[in-house]
Amino acid sequence: MKILEWAALTKSERIQLLKRPQQVDRSVYDEAKAIVEKVKLEGDSALRHFSSTIDNLELPQFAVSPQEFAQALQSVSERQLAAIKLAILRIENYQRACLPKSVTVDTYDGIICQRIPRPIERVGLYVPGGTAPLISTVMMLAIPAKLAQCTIRILCTPANRHGEINPLLLATAKYCGIDTIYKLGGAQAIAAMAYGSESIMKIDKIFGPGNAWVTAAKQIVAQDIEAASIDLPAGPSEILIIADSAANAECVAADLLSQAEHGPDSQVILIANTKKLLNEVKQAVRVQLATLPRKEIAKQALEHSYFLYVDNFSEAFAISNDYAPEHLLLQLNHAERYVEKVKNAGAVFIGAWMPETLGDYVTGANHVLPTNGMAKRYSGLSVNDFMHFISVQQATKKGFDTVADAAIELAQLEGLQAHGQAVAIRSENEEID
């Protein structure tokens, strides 16, 4: 990893440095679009085609069978189950506290306005396959969907080369209230949920992260009024750490590697006001990397990652807010004092005892977060994202009379005669009950 001095960089070098590694290029987008369109037109036939040509699988059916669920539940050890249930409980507790409530504004002059939450009826959850069974992602998607009381909750995830899904993933989904899982991955899974097929129910909104093809497919279906909306842009994992001399170099190195091992397109950044710490962390990264089973993946991520030396923390937070990281770790003395300086971040982790890993699994907060700078305008996933809100408005005769003249005047200002007439007719009608 390169150690760079922020003050020595030109404006153009700084802009280039804060850019993410290229994610969805035009060829990937075009490939994803072709897949989406074929699934939209041909349904199951297209899904079987892509399962065969992309995944080299000939599946008798897409849905996970009751027998597969039963076998998965039996294969989970007591220790594994205890960890899963602990995480589920903490996520449920946090997300339940985030459940939105109805809002009523009564001005006591005969006008009442309400905002009432309602669950999105049909939701589709996507869990990437890749090289690790992401059971935590199952929890982060399925638990808020359940608490929001979404009527239909389906999950798509790719099967392995034997046509199987990791039993821990199946068991976790079952414990989180998911009964319908399809062995589908990639852009074709997104298209199947967005448009439906003979086997797959069409849903209203898609949730979950994925690779470049999944990300592209989500963007494509979100632009089609016939398809489905999406949660947020969730691309490759990223972490930015701001540290000072109080930070432990080995802990900082471990935190960086925890994200670098996600994938070759992940990005990790360390900003510090001490060159001694930067060099110590760089050495610690080398030592820890050598022992990791996923070291080859992490190495590729480190190639487009870097360390930054800054003169002061005003610079550090300005850089961070411009970058808008998915995960921001504050490894600083009295770190909690600096939270007010954070303007843009998916999630913030404060102090020496708060590795990002805890947020991935057991704190209860959601780990599906905006990446690629989208934290400037998106929030991390929550139970609110599985709901929509209905505006309810009511007026008595007294309330109508209070605002009628203003409504007519505003309609006239906009040149909308029928709008004003809808009010005026009522004002002149004495027979309305």
PAKEKE-583105 format. One record per residue: residue in three letters; y, z, x of N, C-alpha, C, CB in turn. Coordinates in steps of 0.1 Angstrom, whole numbers, plus 5000, padded with zeros to 4 digits. Last residue first. Glycine has a CB too. Example, Ala and Ser with C-alpha at 12.3 -4.5 7.8 and 13.67 -1.06 7.14 Angstrom:
BEGIN
SER497850715128498950715137500050795129499450575141 ALA494350785132495550785123496750785132495550905113 
//
This chain:
BEGIN
ASP517550314265517150454264516850504278515850464255 ILE520250104256519150134266518850284265519650094280 GLU522250044239520950074233519850104243520549944225 GLU524649974250524550114246523150144239525550144235 ASN525549784277524549794266524349944262523149734271 GLU527249764297527849724284526849744273528249584285 SER525749844319526949914316527449894302528049884326 ARG523849634319523449774316524649854312522649834327 ILE525449424327524749414314524349554310523549324315 ALA526149504353527149494343526549494329528049374345 VAL523849474369524449614366525349604354525249654379 ALA523249214368522149304365522649444363521149304376 GLN525649104377525349094363524249194359525048954359 GLY525549134404526449214397526149214382527849164399 HIS523448944409523349084413524249174405523549104428 ALA524648714401523548764393523248914396522248684395 GLN526548674420526948704407525848764399527448574400 LEU527348724450526048714443526248764429525048814451 GLY529448744469529248624461527948614454529448504470 GLU529948974482528848894488528748764480527548964488 LEU531749094464532149064478531148974485532249194486 GLN530149124442531149024442531648994456532349074433 ALA528549344451527849214448528949094447527149224434 LEU530549534453529849484465529149354463528849594470 GLU531149574426532149524436531549474448533149644439 ILE528749664416529349534411530349484421529949554397 ALA528549904430527549804431528049674427526249844423 ALA530750044420530750014435529649904437530350134443 ASP530050074393531250004397531249954412532550084394 ALA527650244395527650104390528850024394527650114374 VAL527450504403527550404414527650264408526250414422 THR527550664380528250704392528450594402527450824398 ASP525950544361527350534359528150574372527750634348 PHE523450614372523850474371525350464370523150414359 GLY523550894369523450844382523950694382522050854388 LYS523450904341524550964348524650904362524451114349 LYS521050784336522250724331523450774338522450744315 THR519150824367519450854353520650774348519651014351 ALA517050644389518450674385518450714370519450554387 GLN515150614419515250654405516650684401514250764401 GLN512950464442514250504438514350514423515250394443 VAL510850464470510850484456512250534452509750594451 SER509350284495510650334491510550344475511850254496 ILE506450354514507050294502508350364498505950294490 PHE505150274546505950364537506550284526507050434546 HIS501850284562503150224559503850304548502950074553 MET499750384589500350404576501550314574500750554573 PHE498950394614497950354605498450374590496750444607 ASP501050494628500850354629499750304620500450314643 ASN500850764625501950694617501650544617503250724623 VAL499050854643498550834630499550764621498350974624 SER499950644672499850774665499350744651501150854664 LEU500550504704499850504691499850644685498450444693 GLY503850514719502450534719501850534705501950654728 SER506450284710505950414712504450414714506350514701 TYR508650034723507550074715507150214719506349974718 ARG510849974740510949954725509749984717511349814723 LYS510250044765511650044761511850034747512349934769 ALA507550004768507950144765509450154762507550244776 MET507149754779507349764764507649904759506149714757 GLY506449724805507849754802508149764787508649644807 ASN503649704805504449594808505949604804503849464801 THR502549904776502649874790503549754792501149834795 PRO502250174753502850044756502950024771504250034751 LEU498950334749500450334752500950194755500650434763 VAL496650544739496950404737498450384738496350344724 HIS496250814740496350744753496550594752495150764762 ASN497751074721497050944722497350874735497550854711 ALA496951424726497951314725497251184727499151334735 GLY494851584734495051564720496051454717495451684713 THR493851634759495051714754495251694739496251664762 VAL491551484767491451614761492651694757490651704769 TYR491851214778490651264772490851384763489651304782 ASP494151124790493251024786492151084777492550964798 GLY495351364797495951294786494951184781497251234789 LEU493851424820493751514808494351444796494551644811 THR494651214837493351214832493151304819492351254842 GLU497151274847497051184836495751184829497451034840 PRO497351624854496951494858496851404845495551484865 MET498951884856498851784845498551644850500151784837 TRP499652064875498452094867498251994856498452234862 ALA502152004885501051984894499651994886501052094904 GLY504251834860503851934869502451914876503752064862 ILE503851644831504751734839503951834847505651804829 PHE503851324820502951424824503651514834501651374830 VAL504651114794505151184805504251304808506651224804 ALA504150784781503750924781504250984794502250944778 GLY505850554783504850574772504450714770503550484775 ALA509350564787508050584792507050604781507950714801 ASN512750594792511650494788510350534795512150354791 LYS514250814799514650734788513550644782515850654791 VAL514351124815513451014811513950944798511951064809 LYS515951334818516351214825515451094821516351244840 GLU514751544805515851484798516351354805517051584798 VAL512851624824512351544813513551474806511651634803 TYR513451794845513851654846513451564834513151594859 ARG512552044841513952024840514351884841514652104852 GLU509852034846510252024832511752004831509852154825 ALA509552064874509451934868510051924854508051874869 HIS509852244895510552264882510652134875511952334884 ASN509251994919509552144917510352154904510252194929 LEU507151734906508451784912508451934910509651714905 GLN505751494896505251594905506351654913504151524914 LEU505551344867506651414874506051524883507751474865 LEU504351034858503951174863505151224871502751164871 LEU504050814832505050874842504651014845506450864836 HIS502450534820502250674824503350714834500850704829 GLU503950294816502950344806502750494808501550264807 PRO507350284826505950284828505150334816505650374840 ALA510050134830509450184817507950194818509850084806 TYR511850034849510349984849509650024836509650054861 ASP514050174842514150024842512749974841514849974854 ASN513250434846513650394832513750244831515050454829 SER512650424874511650454864512050404850511250594863 ILE515250384884514150284887513050304876513550304901 ALA516450614875517050494872515950384873518250454880 PHE514950814888514850804874515450674869515450924867 ALA515650754915514250754911514150734896513550884915 GLU518450804916517850664918516450654913517950634933 SER518351074911519150984902518650844903520650994904 PHE517051174933516351154921517051084910515851294915 ASN517750994964517951104954517151074941519451134952 ASP516850794981517750904987517851024977519150844989 VAL513450694981514750694975515550814981514750704960 TYR510750484989511550594993512950584987511650595009 LEU507850384971509250364973509950494978509950324960 PHE504750204974505450334975506950304978504850424986 TYR502849984952503750014964504250154963504849914965 SER500649704944501249834941502049884954500149944938 HIS498949494948500349474942500949604937500149374930 GLU496849614960497449504967498849474961496549384966 LEU495649794943496549854953497349734960495849934963 ALA493949634928495149694922496149734932494749804912 GLN491949594948492749484943494049524936491849394933 LYS490949854951491649784962492549674957490549734972 ALA489749904926490949974930491749914941490650124934 ILE487549734929488449714918489849784922487949774905 GLU486249864951486649724952487749684941485449634951 LYS485750124941486750104952487149954953486250154965 ARG484150254923484950134918486050094929485550164905 PRO483150474936482150364932482950234928481350414920 LEU484950604963484950564949483950454946486350524944 THR485450664990484250734983484150684968484550884983 ALA487650534998486350505005485150554997486350545019 LEU489750654985489350524981487950494986490350414985 GLN490250885000489650894987489050764982490650954977 VAL491450775023490250855024489550865011490751005028 ARG493650625013492650565021491350645021493150545036 VAL495150835000494550724992493450655000495650614989 ALA495850985023494951045013494350935004495651145004 GLN497750805034496550845041495450895032496850945052 LYS499650805014499050685018497750705025500050605027 VAL500451075014499751015002499050885006500650994991 GLU501751085039500551175036499751115024500951315033 ASN503850905035502750875045501550965043503350905059 LEU505251045014504750905012503650875022505850805014 LEU505851285027504951285016504351145014505651335003 LYS507651185046506451265050505451265039506851405054 LYS509751085032508850985039507551055043509550925050 THR510951185002510451235015509451135020509851375013 ASN511351124976512551134984512251194998513651234978 ALA509350874960509651004965510851004974508351054974 ILE507250704938508650714943508850864948509650684931 LEU504450494935504950634939506350624944503950694950 ILE502550304913503750314920504050464923504950254913 VAL500050074904500450214906501650224915499250294911 GLN498549854880499549874890499950024891500849794886 SER495749634873496449764872497549774882495549884872 ASP494149424878495449394874496249524871495449304863 PRO491649524884492349464895493749434891491649344899 GLY491349854867491149704868491949644879491449634855 HIS491050134870490950064857490549914858492150084849 GLU491650234895490250194893490050134879489450314894 ALA494350294893493950174901492550134898494150204916 GLN494250544880494750424873494350294880496250424870 SER493350704900492750714886493150604878493150854880 LEU494950664922493650594921492950604907492750664932 LEU497050834915497250694917495950614915497950664930 ASP495751084915496351034903496650884903497651114900 ALA495051104942493951104932494551044919493351244930 ALA497551124954496651014957495650994946496051034971 VAL498351374943499151254940498251124943500451244948 CYS496451544955496551524941497251404936497251654934 GLU497151504982495851474977495751454962494751574982 ALA499751604983499551464986498151424981499551445001 ASN501551794960500351794968499851654970499151884962 ALA505051844960503851774955502751784965504151634952 ALA507351934972506552034966505151974961507252094954 SER508851714979508051784990507151894984509051845000 ASP508351504950509151564960508251634970510251654955 ALA507851214929507351334936508351374946506051314943 ILE506851024902508051064910507751204916509351074900 ILE504650764896504750904899506050924907503550954908 LEU503450544872504550564881504650714884505850504876 ILE500750334863501250464864502350464875500150564869 GLU498950124840499950144850500350284851501150054848 SER496549884828497050014830498050024841495850114832 PRO497249574810496649644821497349784824496749564834 GLY498549614777497849534787497249624798498949444793 ALA499349624746498649714755497949634765497649804747 PRO501849604723501349534734500649634744502449454741 LEU500549744692501549734702500949654714501949874707 ASP499149654666499749784669500849774679498649884674 ILE499649374643498949444655499749574658498949354667 SER498649204613499649264622498849334633500649364615 ALA496848904606496949054606498049094615495649114610 ALA497148614588496248684596496448844595496448644611 GLU499048464575497748474569496748574576497148334568 ILE501248464592501348544580500048554573502348484571 ASP500948484626500448404614500448494602498948354617 GLN501548634647502548544643502148464631502848444655 ALA499348784652500448854647501548764642501048954657 VAL497648604664497348634650498548704644496148714649 ILE498848594690498748474682498548514667497548394687 GLN498648854700499948794699499948674689500548754712 LYS495848874701496648964692498048904690496749104699 ALA495348684721494848664707495548754697493348684706 ALA496448804743496948674738496548654724496448554747 THR494749024745496249044744496848914738496849084757 VAL492348894750492548984738493949004735491849124740 TRP492848774774492548694763492648774749491048644764 ALA493348994791494448894789494148814776494548804801 ASN491649274774492049194786493049084782490749124792 GLY492949554755491949454759492449374771491649364747 PRO493449814729493749734741492749634744493949834753 GLY494149844694493349864705493749774717491949834702 PHE494149724660494449824670493549814682494449964663 ILE495349524633494449534645494949634655494149404651 LYS495449514598496149544611495049574621497049674609 ASP493849424577495249414576496049434589495749504566 ILE490849224579491549344579493049324579491149434591 LYS487849074565489249054570490049184569489948944562 MET484649154577485649174566487049144573485549304560 ILE482148934588483249024591484249034581483848984605 SER480448734579479948864582480948974584479048854595 GLU482048514573480948544564480348684566479848444565 SER485248654582484248544583483148584573483548534597 GLY488748724590487448744583486448624585487748764568 TYR491048704604490848604594489648634585490748474600 ALA491048934621492348884615492148794603493148814626 MET488448964630489049074622490349024614489449194630 ALA488148724644487248764633487848864624485948814639 ALA490148744663490248634653489348674641489848504658 ILE489048944679490448964673490548864661491548944683 ALA486748824687486648944679487948974672486349074688 GLN487648614703486848584690486748704681485548534694 ALA488748734725489648674715488948644702490248544720 GLY486449004731487348894734488248844723486548784740 GLY483349074712484449104721485348984723483849144735 LEU481049224690481949114693483049154702482549054680 LYS479249364672479049334686479749204690477449314689 TYR480749594650480349464653480249434668481249364646 ILE480249874630480649824643479949694645480149924654 THR480850114607480649974608481149924621481349894597 ASP481450384606480150344602479850194604479950374587 ILE483350624620483150484620481650454617483550414633 GLY483850904624483950844611483850694610485150884604 CYS483351004648484750984645484950914631485550904655 TYR480651004652481351134650482751124646481251214663 LYS480450724656479950784644480550924641478350804645 ALA481750694680482250624669481750694656481950474669 THR479850834696481250884695481950824682482050854707 ALA477650674694477550814689478950864687476750904699 LEU478550434706478050434693478150574686476650374692 LEU479050534732480150474724479750474710480450334729 LEU476550614740477650714739478750664731478050754753 PRO475150374741474850464730475850574729473450534733 ASN476650054745476450184751476250294740477550224760 ILE475049804727476249874730475950014735477149884716 GLU473149504736473249644732474649694735472249724740 GLY472449264746472749264732472949414727471749194723 HIS472049254772470849274764471149284749470149394769 ARG474549244783473749124784472449134776473449084798 ASN476349434758475949404772475049284771475249524779 ALA478949354733477549404737477349374752476449354728 PRO482349444726481349354732480049424735481849284744 THR483449564695483249594709482149504714483049744712 CYS485149654666484549554674484549594688485249414672 LEU485049844636485249844651484549734657484849984657 ILE486749924606485749864613486049864628485449714608 ARG487550094578487750104592486550044599487850264596 ILE489150114547488150034555488450044570488149884551 THR491050314541489850294533488750224541490150214520 CYS492650554559492450414558491150384551492550334571 GLN493450814564492750784552492750634549493250864540 ALA494550924586495450844577494850804564495950724585 LEU492251014598493251114592494251044583493951184604 LYS491150774606490450854596491450954590489250934603 ALA492950684624492650594613491950674602491750484617 PRO492950884643494050874635493850784623495250814643 ILE490150834652490550964646491850944638490751064657 ALA489950574663489250604651489750734644487750624654 LEU491550564686491750474675491150524662491150334679 MET490750774703492150754701492450654689492750704714 MET487850734703488450854697489950824693488350974706 VAL487750484717487150504703487850614696485650524704 THR488750574741489550474733489050474719489450334739 SER486650734750487950794747488850704739488750834760 ILE484650554756484550634744485850704740483450744747 LEU484250294771485550364768485450444755486750264767 PRO482050244795482050264781483350354777480750344777 ALA483049994819482950134816482950154801484050214822 THR483449724824482549794833482349944829482949774847 GLY483849564792484149574807483049644814485449634809 GLY484949624764483649644770483849674785482649534768 PRO487549764743487049674754485649714759488049664766 VAL487649794709487449874721486849784732486449994718 TYR489649764681489049694692488949784704489849564696 LEU489549804646489749874659489049794670489250014659 GLY491249734617490249684627490549744640490149534627 VAL491749854584492149844598490949804606492749974602 ARG492949844552491849794560492349774575491349654555 GLU495249994542493949994535492849954545493949904523 ILE497350224555497050084555495550074551497250024570 PRO498350494534497550444544497450294544496150504543 ARG501750584528500550534522499650474534500750424511 PRO504550794523503550734532502350694524503150824543 ILE507650744507506350794505505350724515505850784491 ARG510850834502510050754512508650814512510750754526 GLN513150824475512050884482511450784492510950924472 CYS516150914458515450824467514350894474516450754477 ILE517950954429516951014437516250904445515851094429 ILE520851024411520150924420519251004429521250844429 GLY522251224398521351134390520751024398522151074380 ASP523451384415524351314406523551204398525451244414 TYR521851494434522251574423523351514414522651714427 THR520751354454522151384456522751464444522851254457 ASP517751394470518351404456519851444458517551514448 VAL515351254488516851284489517351274474517551174498 THR512251324502513051304489514451344491512451394478 VAL509551204519510951254520511651224507511651184532 SER506251294528507151234519508551294520506651244504 LYS505251304562505351364549506351284540505851514550 PRO502851204586504151194580504151254566504651054579 LEU501051384610500951314597502351314591499951384588 CYS500951534633501851424633501851344619501551324644 ALA498951714629500351774629501351654629500551854642 ARG496851544632497051604619498551654618496051714616 GLN496951494660497351384651497551444636496251284650 TYR496151754670497451694673497851584663497451624687 ASN493651784659494651884657496051824659494452004666 GLU492251554668492451574653493551674651491151634647 ILE492251614695492951494690493251504675492051364693 ARG490651834695491951844700492851724695492051854716 LEU488151744685488951854678490351854682488251984681 ILE487451544703487751514689488551614683486351484682 ALA487051704726488051604726488451564712487651474734 LEU484851854718486051924722487251824721485951974736 LYS482951654713483451734701484751804705482351834697 ILE482451564739482951474729483651554717481851384723 ALA481451794751482651734756483351644746482351664769 ALA479151834735480151944736481451884741479652054745 LEU477651604741478151624728479251734727477051664718 GLN476951644768477851534764478451554751477051404764 ARG475351874764476551884773477551764769476151874788 GLU473351774748474151884743475451894751473452014744 SER473151414750472751544754473751644748472751554769 VAL472251144729473351224734472951364738474551234724 SER470251014716470251014731471351094737470450864735 GLN470551034689469451114695469551114710468151064691 LEU472550854685472850994683471851084689472951024667 ALA471150614691472350654699472550804698473550574696 GLN469350604670468850614684469950664693468350484689 ALA471150564649470250684649469750704663469050664639 PHE472350314655473150434654472350564655473850444640 GLU470050154653470750164666471650284666471550044669 GLN469450184626468450234636469150244650467350134637 PRO471550064613471450204612470450264622470950234598 SER472949814637472049854626472050004625470649804629 VAL476049654641475149754646474249804635475849864654 ALA476449304632476649444629475549534636476549464614 PHE475549054639476749104646476749264644478049044642 GLN472148944644473248984635474349054643472749084624 PRO470848824665470348804652471348844641469048884649 LEU472648664691472448784683471948754670473848854682 GLU472448564721471948514708471648634699470748414710 LEU474748544748474048624738473648544726474848754735 ASN476748474766475348434769474348524760474948454784 ASP479448494762478648614765477248594768478748714754 ILE480148224759480948314767480148434771482148354759 THR478148094744478748024755479548114764479647914750 SER477248284724476348214732476948164745475748104725 SER479648374712478648474718477648414727477948544706 PHE480648134704481248194715480348314721482648254711 HIS478748064683479047974694479648044706479947864690 ARG479148274666477848264673477948174685476748204663 LEU481748224658481448354665480148344672481348464655 ALA481447984645482247984658481948114665483747984654 SER479848064624479347964632480147964646479547824626 ASP481548254610480348294618479848194627479248334608 GLY484448044611483848174608482648204616483348174594 GLU485847804613484447794612483747934610483847734624 LEU488647854613488147744606486647754603488447614613 LYS488948084629489648074616489047974608491148054618 VAL487548014652487048114644487648114630487248254650 LYS489347814661487947774658487347884649487147754671 GLU491647964666491647854656490247814652492447734661 VAL490848134687491248184674491248084663492748244675 ILE490247944707489148034702489548084688488948154711 ALA492747834712491647754708490547834701491147674720 LYS494148064720494548004708493447914703495847924710 ALA492848124744492748214733493148154720493648344736 GLU493647894759492247924756492048014745491547974769 ASP496447944759495947824753494447834750496147694762 TYR496548184774497048174760496548054753498648164761 VAL495548094798494848194791495248194776495048334797 SER497547904805496147864804495347964796495447834817 ARG499848064808499747964798498347914795500547844801 ASP498848404815499548284818499248184807499048234832 VAL499248734811498848624803499548494807499048654788 GLN500048854839498948894830498448774821499449004820 GLN501248914871501148814860499848854852501048674865 PRO502449244877501549134881501349044869500149184886 ARG505849314867504449334867503649214873503949364853 LYS508849374886508049284878506549324878508249144881 LEU510149514905509849584893509149494883511149634887 LEU510549334926509649444928509249514915510349544937 GLN512549164916511249114918510149224919511149024931 ILE514749344916514249284904512849234905515249164899 ARG514949394944514649504935514149454921515949584932 GLU515549134953514249204958513949314948514349254972 SER518049104942516949014938515649074942517148874944 LYS519449304956519349314941518249224936520649264935 THR517649414985518649344979518449344963518749194983 LEU516749725000516349604992517649544986515349644981 ALA517449965011517349855020517149725012516349875031 ALA517050154991518450134996518550005004519050245003 TRP514250184990515050124979516450074983515150224967 GLU511950105013513150185011514050115001513950205024 LEU508350115010509650035010510750135007509649934999 ILE505150085020506250175018507550105020506050295028 LYS502249925005503549915012504450035010504249785009 MET498850005008500050005000501250005009500050124991 
//
